[in-house]
Structures are given as structure tokens and as C-alpha cells.
Amino acid sequence: MSSVDKIYAGPGIFVWGVKDDGTVDTDAITIDLTQGGIRFYTETTWFEPTTDQTGTAPVKSISTGKVGKIEFSTPDMDFEKVIAFDANATKVVDGTDAEKVKYQVTGLAGQELPRKRAVIMPQGVSDPDRFIYIESCGIKFDLDAGFKLDDNLKMTVTGMGYPALDATPKGLIYTWGDIKATA
């Protein structure tokens, strides 16, 4: 029987940079202001063979890969955070006046996303059974600066959870629950 005690709602916090015991790295990026919530989901690709006899209808489905995806918008416009996860972003401090700072983002191909373990946890909840740990998370950042009368600036953050080949089990994408639990 279902239990209403397993129905959850409320905002989440995203932390990029988590140790294997679930504690936060000293250089972690924490985003605790979101607008529209944090969405985590998986996406599976499939090979679906057909036969002449079945036409375009597949006769079975074979998984060819799976990734995790994280999506949210934040009004936190702190570009210091962007520098940590976007290989195309740099900070320039003026040579004569350290108060003058600019952030530059290039668009050249070939930059590899840094990957770290991340966690999504409900705000104000300390129960790790409600946490989602993404084992190998790269952040795909795109700015969406809308200057509007009745809205604030936001940064759109999209994360990709890759299969971690050095994890146990091999190919681990995410862990739902207490990361310290052992078999």
C-alpha cells in the first residue's frame, strides 16, 4: 500500500564537488538559490532492430547507453562559480586596479568539461535517504540574461551525469539514498 509519508515537495540545493563519503569538498560549488526547481532525470538510448516481416515495428529493444541530466535556473549571478565548472570562462583582474574585474567566456571548440561528484538534496532535510548523488557530473553552462521589468537575471545550468567507469558498480550514474551504505 502507498504511503503519503513518501510524497515530497520543496526546493533543492545543488552541490558540485562531493567526496565519496558524501561530505562536501573544500572547493565545492553550492547553488542554493533556484527558480523553478531542480530537475534530475535519466535518458536512455536504444537500438531497436526491425525485420522485413514486422515493417517499421521493432521486435525488441536493446539499451545502448544511459546518462543522468540535471536542469535548473539560478538567480545567483556569481561568476566565480562559473569559472570553476566552465572551461571556456576566465577571470581577468586589472593589472593596476584589483577592484576592476571582468569575466570572459570564449566559444572555441575542444574544451573538456571538468567532472565531479555532485548531490541534489532537499533544503532543510538532513535525511540522506532523500539525496541524489550524481557520480560523474559535468556542468554545461549557458547564460540566459533576460533584462525584464518584472523578472530577474538567471543563469541556466544543465548538468550531465556520465557513467563512471572507475566506480563500483562500473558505469554508476547516480545513487539515490545514503552514499555511505555498503553491501
C-alpha positions as a Markdown table, in Angstrom:
| # | Residue | x | y | z |
|---|---|---|---|---|
| 1 | Met | 0.0 | 0.0 | 0.0 |
| 2 | Ser | 1.2 | 3.5 | -0.8 |
| 3 | Ser | 2.1 | 6.0 | 2.0 |
| 4 | Val | 1.5 | 9.7 | 1.9 |
| 5 | Asp | 4.7 | 9.9 | 4.0 |
| 6 | Lys | 6.7 | 9.2 | 0.8 |
| 7 | Ile | 5.3 | 12.3 | -1.0 |
| 8 | Tyr | 7.9 | 15.0 | -1.0 |
| 9 | Ala | 7.9 | 18.7 | -2.1 |
| 10 | Gly | 10.1 | 21.7 | -1.7 |
| 11 | Pro | 13.2 | 23.4 | -3.1 |
| 12 | Gly | 16.5 | 21.7 | -3.5 |
| 13 | Ile | 20.2 | 22.5 | -3.2 |
| 14 | Phe | 22.8 | 21.5 | -5.8 |
| 15 | Val | 26.4 | 20.9 | -4.7 |
| 16 | Trp | 29.1 | 20.1 | -7.3 |
| 17 | Gly | 32.1 | 18.6 | -5.5 |
| 18 | Val | 31.3 | 15.9 | -3.1 |
| 19 | Lys | 33.7 | 13.2 | -1.6 |
| 20 | Asp | 32.9 | 9.5 | -1.8 |
| 21 | Asp | 31.6 | 9.6 | 1.8 |
| 22 | Gly | 29.1 | 12.3 | 1.0 |
| 23 | Thr | 30.9 | 15.2 | 2.6 |
| 24 | Val | 31.4 | 18.4 | 0.7 |
| 25 | Asp | 34.8 | 19.2 | -0.9 |
| 26 | Thr | 36.5 | 22.4 | 0.3 |
| 27 | Asp | 36.4 | 23.8 | -3.3 |
| 28 | Ala | 32.8 | 22.7 | -3.9 |
| 29 | Ile | 30.3 | 24.9 | -5.7 |
| 30 | Thr | 27.0 | 25.2 | -3.9 |
| 31 | Ile | 23.9 | 26.6 | -5.6 |
| 32 | Asp | 21.2 | 27.1 | -3.0 |
| 33 | Leu | 19.1 | 29.7 | -4.8 |
| 34 | Thr | 17.0 | 28.3 | -7.7 |
| 35 | Gln | 13.9 | 29.4 | -9.6 |
| 36 | Gly | 11.6 | 26.8 | -11.0 |
| 37 | Gly | 13.1 | 23.9 | -9.0 |
| 38 | Ile | 15.9 | 21.4 | -9.8 |
| 39 | Arg | 15.0 | 18.6 | -12.2 |
| 40 | Phe | 17.0 | 15.3 | -12.3 |
| 41 | Tyr | 16.2 | 12.6 | -14.8 |
| 42 | Thr | 17.8 | 9.9 | -16.8 |
| 43 | Glu | 17.8 | 9.5 | -20.6 |
| 44 | Thr | 18.4 | 6.1 | -22.2 |
| 45 | Thr | 19.2 | 5.4 | -25.8 |
| 46 | Trp | 18.1 | 2.3 | -27.6 |
| 47 | Phe | 18.8 | 0.1 | -30.6 |
| 48 | Glu | 15.5 | -1.3 | -31.8 |
| 49 | Pro | 16.0 | -3.8 | -34.6 |
| 50 | Thr | 13.3 | -4.5 | -37.1 |
| 51 | Thr | 12.6 | -7.3 | -39.6 |
| 52 | Asp | 11.1 | -7.2 | -43.1 |
| 53 | Gln | 8.2 | -9.1 | -41.7 |
| 54 | Thr | 7.3 | -6.5 | -39.0 |
| 55 | Gly | 8.0 | -3.5 | -41.1 |
| 56 | Thr | 9.0 | -0.4 | -39.1 |
| 57 | Ala | 7.9 | -2.0 | -35.8 |
| 58 | Pro | 10.8 | -3.1 | -33.7 |
| 59 | Val | 11.0 | -6.7 | -32.5 |
| 60 | Lys | 12.9 | -5.9 | -29.3 |
| 61 | Ser | 14.8 | -3.1 | -27.5 |
| 62 | Ile | 18.4 | -3.1 | -26.5 |
| 63 | Ser | 19.9 | -0.4 | -24.3 |
| 64 | Thr | 22.8 | 1.4 | -25.9 |
| 65 | Gly | 23.5 | 3.9 | -23.2 |
| 66 | Lys | 22.2 | 6.0 | -20.3 |
| 67 | Val | 23.0 | 9.3 | -18.8 |
| 68 | Gly | 21.7 | 11.4 | -16.0 |
| 69 | Lys | 20.6 | 15.0 | -16.6 |
| 70 | Ile | 20.2 | 17.9 | -14.2 |
| 71 | Glu | 18.4 | 21.2 | -15.1 |
| 72 | Phe | 17.7 | 24.3 | -13.1 |
| 73 | Ser | 17.9 | 28.1 | -13.2 |
| 74 | Thr | 19.5 | 30.2 | -10.5 |
| 75 | Pro | 19.4 | 34.0 | -9.8 |
| 76 | Asp | 22.8 | 33.6 | -8.2 |
| 77 | Met | 24.9 | 35.6 | -10.7 |
| 78 | Asp | 28.3 | 34.9 | -9.0 |
| 79 | Phe | 30.6 | 34.3 | -12.0 |
| 80 | Glu | 33.3 | 33.0 | -9.6 |
| 81 | Lys | 31.3 | 29.8 | -9.6 |
| 82 | Val | 31.1 | 29.7 | -13.4 |
| 83 | Ile | 34.9 | 29.8 | -13.6 |
| 84 | Ala | 35.1 | 26.5 | -11.6 |
| 85 | Phe | 32.9 | 24.5 | -13.9 |
| 86 | Asp | 33.2 | 26.2 | -17.4 |
| 87 | Ala | 36.5 | 25.6 | -19.1 |
| 88 | Asn | 35.6 | 28.4 | -21.5 |
| 89 | Ala | 35.3 | 31.0 | -18.7 |
| 90 | Thr | 38.2 | 33.1 | -17.3 |
| 91 | Lys | 38.5 | 35.9 | -14.8 |
| 92 | Val | 40.7 | 38.9 | -15.7 |
| 93 | Val | 41.9 | 41.2 | -12.9 |
| 94 | Asp | 43.2 | 44.7 | -13.9 |
| 95 | Gly | 46.9 | 44.9 | -13.6 |
| 96 | Thr | 46.8 | 48.3 | -11.8 |
| 97 | Asp | 43.5 | 48.3 | -10.0 |
| 98 | Ala | 42.5 | 44.9 | -8.4 |
| 99 | Glu | 38.9 | 46.2 | -8.0 |
| 100 | Lys | 38.5 | 46.1 | -11.8 |
| 101 | Val | 37.4 | 42.6 | -12.7 |
| 102 | Lys | 35.9 | 41.1 | -15.8 |
| 103 | Tyr | 34.8 | 37.6 | -16.8 |
| 104 | Gln | 35.3 | 36.4 | -20.3 |
| 105 | Val | 33.7 | 33.4 | -21.9 |
| 106 | Thr | 35.1 | 32.1 | -25.2 |
| 107 | Gly | 33.4 | 29.8 | -27.7 |
| 108 | Leu | 36.2 | 27.7 | -29.1 |
| 109 | Ala | 35.8 | 24.0 | -29.7 |
| 110 | Gly | 37.8 | 21.4 | -27.9 |
| 111 | Gln | 37.3 | 22.3 | -24.2 |
| 112 | Glu | 36.6 | 19.3 | -22.0 |
| 113 | Leu | 34.1 | 19.7 | -19.1 |
| 114 | Pro | 35.6 | 19.1 | -15.7 |
| 115 | Arg | 33.6 | 16.3 | -13.8 |
| 116 | Lys | 33.0 | 15.9 | -10.1 |
| 117 | Arg | 30.6 | 14.0 | -7.9 |
| 118 | Ala | 27.5 | 16.2 | -7.2 |
| 119 | Val | 24.5 | 15.9 | -4.9 |
| 120 | Ile | 21.0 | 17.2 | -5.0 |
| 121 | Met | 19.4 | 17.5 | -1.6 |
| 122 | Pro | 16.2 | 18.9 | -0.3 |
| 123 | Gln | 16.5 | 22.2 | 1.5 |
| 124 | Gly | 16.3 | 21.8 | 5.3 |
| 125 | Val | 16.4 | 18.0 | 5.1 |
| 126 | Ser | 19.3 | 16.1 | 6.6 |
| 127 | Asp | 18.0 | 12.6 | 5.8 |
| 128 | Pro | 20.4 | 11.1 | 3.2 |
| 129 | Asp | 17.7 | 8.8 | 2.0 |
| 130 | Arg | 16.3 | 11.8 | 0.1 |
| 131 | Phe | 19.6 | 12.8 | -1.5 |
| 132 | Ile | 20.6 | 12.0 | -5.2 |
| 133 | Tyr | 24.3 | 11.7 | -5.8 |
| 134 | Ile | 25.5 | 12.1 | -9.4 |
| 135 | Glu | 28.8 | 10.1 | -9.6 |
| 136 | Ser | 30.5 | 11.9 | -12.5 |
| 137 | Cys | 28.8 | 15.3 | -13.2 |
| 138 | Gly | 29.9 | 17.8 | -15.8 |
| 139 | Ile | 28.1 | 21.2 | -15.9 |
| 140 | Lys | 27.0 | 22.6 | -19.3 |
| 141 | Phe | 26.6 | 26.3 | -18.6 |
| 142 | Asp | 24.8 | 28.8 | -20.8 |
| 143 | Leu | 23.9 | 32.3 | -19.9 |
| 144 | Asp | 20.3 | 33.4 | -20.3 |
| 145 | Ala | 20.4 | 37.1 | -19.4 |
| 146 | Gly | 16.9 | 38.5 | -19.7 |
| 147 | Phe | 16.7 | 42.1 | -18.8 |
| 148 | Lys | 13.0 | 42.4 | -18.0 |
| 149 | Leu | 10.8 | 44.8 | -16.0 |
| 150 | Asp | 9.2 | 42.1 | -13.9 |
| 151 | Asp | 11.9 | 39.4 | -13.7 |
| 152 | Asn | 15.5 | 39.0 | -12.6 |
| 153 | Leu | 18.6 | 37.7 | -14.4 |
| 154 | Lys | 19.1 | 34.0 | -14.2 |
| 155 | Met | 21.8 | 31.5 | -15.1 |
| 156 | Thr | 20.6 | 28.3 | -16.7 |
| 157 | Val | 22.6 | 25.3 | -15.5 |
| 158 | Thr | 22.4 | 21.9 | -17.2 |
| 159 | Gly | 24.4 | 19.0 | -15.7 |
| 160 | Met | 25.3 | 15.7 | -17.4 |
| 161 | Gly | 25.7 | 12.6 | -15.3 |
| 162 | Tyr | 28.1 | 10.3 | -17.1 |
| 163 | Pro | 28.6 | 6.6 | -16.5 |
| 164 | Ala | 31.6 | 6.5 | -14.1 |
| 165 | Leu | 33.9 | 3.7 | -15.3 |
| 166 | Asp | 36.0 | 3.7 | -12.2 |
| 167 | Ala | 33.1 | 3.4 | -9.8 |
| 168 | Thr | 31.6 | 0.4 | -8.1 |
| 169 | Pro | 29.5 | -0.8 | -9.8 |
| 170 | Lys | 31.2 | 0.1 | -13.0 |
| 171 | Gly | 29.2 | 2.6 | -15.0 |
| 172 | Leu | 27.4 | 4.1 | -12.0 |
| 173 | Ile | 25.5 | 7.2 | -12.9 |
| 174 | Tyr | 23.6 | 8.1 | -9.7 |
| 175 | Thr | 22.9 | 6.9 | -6.2 |
| 176 | Trp | 19.6 | 7.6 | -4.6 |
| 177 | Gly | 19.9 | 7.5 | -0.8 |
| 178 | Asp | 22.7 | 7.2 | 1.7 |
| 179 | Ile | 26.0 | 7.1 | -0.2 |
| 180 | Lys | 27.7 | 5.5 | 2.8 |
| 181 | Ala | 25.6 | 2.3 | 2.7 |
| 182 | Thr | 27.6 | -0.8 | 1.9 |
| 183 | Ala | 26.7 | -4.3 | 0.8 |
